[in-house]
Amino acid sequence: MFTIAIVSFCALLAIAPLPDDNDKPPIPHAPDPALLIHGEVTRVLDENTVLIRIGDKHERYDLLGVSALTRAESVNARIAIDALSRLVLNEQVAIHHDPLGKRNASNKLVGYLYRQPDQTLVNLELVRQGYTRHSSSWMSLHKDVFSHYTNRAETLQRGIWGTASPTSDPNEPTLHDEPQPRPETPQTTHPADRVFVTKHGRKYHRQECPHLTDTATPTTRQKIHTTHEPCKTCKPDAG
């Protein structure tokens, strides 16, 4: 009788799910459409900031839950920017604002981006693949999900957490089949000399300037110093 009990107990252990499976929080789906704002990502400004066309306006959005990388991590930042570009550039997205508000303490627009039509939560995917860290600033939603996948990316040594390119976990469901990004070719121009101009304008701008359009192109101050003047909004010559 005792032997039968031991065998039965072992059988139960064999079929019981691992604790990690029980603790894994579900990946959020897009909420009620009435709570969403729809637009198209026209530019990727950095690893956690995009420019979105909403109607006839362009709005700059910071991605909630996604931390900016430091200057010392410039290589990883370029990889993260490339990954974000592959995810959302020229794609339709749905924006969900956190209950804390659509603007953070710095008065910047912030939100969760769901790529259409597959509903990928872009913010979480960047963290899940190890392209950047999680930041809980101005978040009241999904904190447990972001924390879980941040810890998992670190455990698997993905992206910034390891020495190699981000790897995939065969035991984890894939949100999408994006190709792994490659580092961009280093620019020969020093970043401080790089500015942007528009097709018909006569001012030069920072990359994140709200006055830039889809036709903006990069150049250097030396090339346009006789034809253009600095934008008064973004002040590209300021330190």
Secondary structure, 3 states (H helix, E strand, C coil): CHHHHHHHHHHHHHHCCCHHHHHCCCCCCCCCHHHEEEEEEEEEEECCEEEEEECCEEEEEEECCECCCCHHHHHHHHHHHHHHHHHHCCCEEEEECECCECECCCCCEEEEEEECCCCEEHHHHHHHCCCCCECCCCCCCCHHHHHHHHHHHHHCCCHHHCCCCCCCCCCCCCCCCCCCCCCCCCCCCCHHHEEEECCCCCEEECCCCCCCCCCCEEEEHHHHCCCCEECCCCCCCCC
